[in-house]
Amino acid sequence: MLDAAFLMGSYAAMSAGMSAMIAKVSPSIGPRMRHLFAGSSPLAVLLAMRLEGGPSTTLDSMDLFSAGGLLILGIITSSAVGKVIPTQGADRKKLSAR
């Protein structure tokens, strides 16, 4: 149980950090794409560590179900960080009225 809480906390922290970094470094990425990328990129690291274990490792349905839950957690965390840390230069991207 403690492992699951640690995994969820570290996944949320990675997603929040990725979202904050994208918001500050690359303002050209829109908020939807930023939340999708920041929510799903830690999942690639997690599944790579899971699949590295042996010569023939398979992911069963519970692994995929928990990966989907972590993906949703990452997107929600990234959205929450997006409310606190606005995209740098977002006010300059708006088109001027003619």
N, C-alpha and C positions, 0 to 999 in steps of 0.2 A: 504494500500500500504506500509506503514511504517512497519507493522507487517511482511510482506513478506520479506522486505529487512533485517529486524532484524533476521528473521528465517534463511535466506540464509547466512548471515554473521556469525551467531553463529554456523551453521552447518559446514561451511567451517573452522572455527576456531577449532571446535572439531575434524574434520577430519585431519587437519594439526597437531594438537597436538598429536593425536593418531599415525600418521605416523612417526613423529619425535621420539616419545617414543619407538615405535617398532624398528626403525632403530638403536637406541642407545642401547636398552636393549636386544633385541633378534635378533642378526645378522644371525641366522640360517634360519629365514624366508626369502624367496626370495622376490624380488621386486614386482612381480605380485601379489603374495598372500598378501603382505603387503598393497598394494594399494587397493585391493579388501576388505580386512578386515577393513582398516582405513576408506574407503569410505562408507562401509555399517553398521558399528557398531553404529554410532550415529543415524541411521535410526531406530534401535530397540528401543532406548530410546524415540524417537519422536513418534513412533506409540504406544508405551506403554502408554505414557501420553495421547494420543488421545483416546485410547480405555478405559482408566480408568474412564472416565466421568460418565457413567451410567450403569444401569443393562443390557441394551441391546443396545450396540453401534455398528453400522455398518460403514464400510468404503465404501464410494461411489467411482465412477470412477474418480472424480476430486482429491480425496485424494490419490488414487493410482497413478494417473498421476503425481501429484506433488511429491510424494515419489520417483518415477522414476527419475524425474528431479534433486531432491536432491541427489540421489545416483550417478548420473553422475557428479554433481558438486563436491561431495566428492571424487570420484576417480580422477578427474582432479586436485583437490587441493592436494591430496596425491602425485600424480605424480610430481607436481610442487615442493612440499617440498622435494621429493626424489632427484630432480636435485640439490637442494641447500645443503641438509644434506645427505651425503653419508652414507651407511651402515657401521657401525663400524666393522672392521676386514674383509671387503670385499676383500681386497687384499690377505689375508691369505687363503681364501677359494679356490683359483685357484689351479688347479692340476699342478704339476711340469711336465715339459717335460722330457721324458726318453731318 
